[in-house]
Amino acid sequence: MHGFQPAFESAADLAMDFPRIYDVFGELLAKSLAKEHINFKVLKGGLEPLKSFNKAGVVMCAVIKHSLEELGNKGCMEIQRRWGKEKMSWTGLSDNPAQLIEEYKLDFLSSSCGEEGAPTTTAPTPDINFSNHLATLIEDKTTMDNIFKYIDEAIPKESQKEDSFIKELSLVCVKPCLMDSQEDNDSIILNEDAFSAIVPIMQKYVAQEKENDTTVETAVLDSMQKLFSELSFPRDLPVVVFDKLYEQGIISVEGFRFWKDHGKEQQGRGVLRQHLKNFFEELCSGDESESSD
């Protein structure tokens, strides 16, 4: 990062003749971040000269944007994991982080804005440290009793039915179950053994909490829709995941049907329903067969 300091210090003057200079900084640093030659802490420190004219956040966003291009399908998950692991925030990077997040489409990092003007939600979003710690417990194959204890101590009972908690829990559980296909490097598949390991968590906080209310199920399916969209809808993955959610009793037939017509998430809505056309046809035919029996 030391080599960039003179350019950063004179960036305002350079931008008068070359407005794209901040994006170019992002392009030049992106590969180093993607390959973990530098981390977010080092990057943020190196951007210090840009803070005096409020461009540190712009360059940070440009670096992340181009790093996502380097990382490919799983880029969002990887950047979010590293951002959270380093306990990063937008503090000191920008006077208006919400605007940058919207402009660069980095909403997957919005939960860690931590400043006035950050995106708000109708329900509180679980702290990113909660998500990271839960992910670590799952990765370390901690006993279910200890995982349940951690969740119940970290999230009040009344908040465990909120959309924000259900969505975050679903993502923390499902994301680690996704892996690159050995047969097709451009495809992502579900690790079924890993998924089986997280089923008890989903059953406890989704299946047992439904109480004939499709709201909880809708939050799960909305979170999966957004995840698939961010991954550019890997072939067969949506159907495989939805099959597993149904087979394990996490989502009911009624829950799937309600979500299909009334899901709240707009990102990737039409594309995912097209992917799931056969799934819903089989779901409906199977349900009709059981009714006739």
FENQUI-V954052 format. One line per field, one symbol per residue. ss: DSSP state (2 for helix, 1 for strand, 0 for the rest). psi: psi as a letter, one per 20 degrees, with the letter a starting at -180 (. if undefined). A space follows every 10 residues. Layout:
BEGIN
ss=???
psi=???
END
This chain:
BEGIN
ss=0222222220 2222222000 2222222222 2222000002 2222222222 2220022222 2222222222 2222222222 2222200000 0000002222 2220002222 2200000000 0000000222 2222222220 0002222222 2222002220 0022222222 2222200111 0000000111 0222222222 2222202220 0000222222 2222222222 0000002222 2222222000 0022222222 2200000022 2222202222 2222222222 220
psi=hhhighgghj hhghhhhnhj hhhgggghig hhghjkhqrh gggghhjghi hhkljghghg hhggghhhhh hbhjgggggh ghgghjlqri pihqhmhggg gggjlkiijh ikgjrpiqqq rhqpppqhhg gggghggghj lqqhghgggg ghhhoqgiii iqgggggggg ghghgiipqp phhohjqprp ohghghhigh ghggifgiig ljoigghhgg hghhghghgh jkmqpigggg ghgghghjjg prghgggghh hjqhphojgh gghghjghgh ghgghhhhgh hh.
END
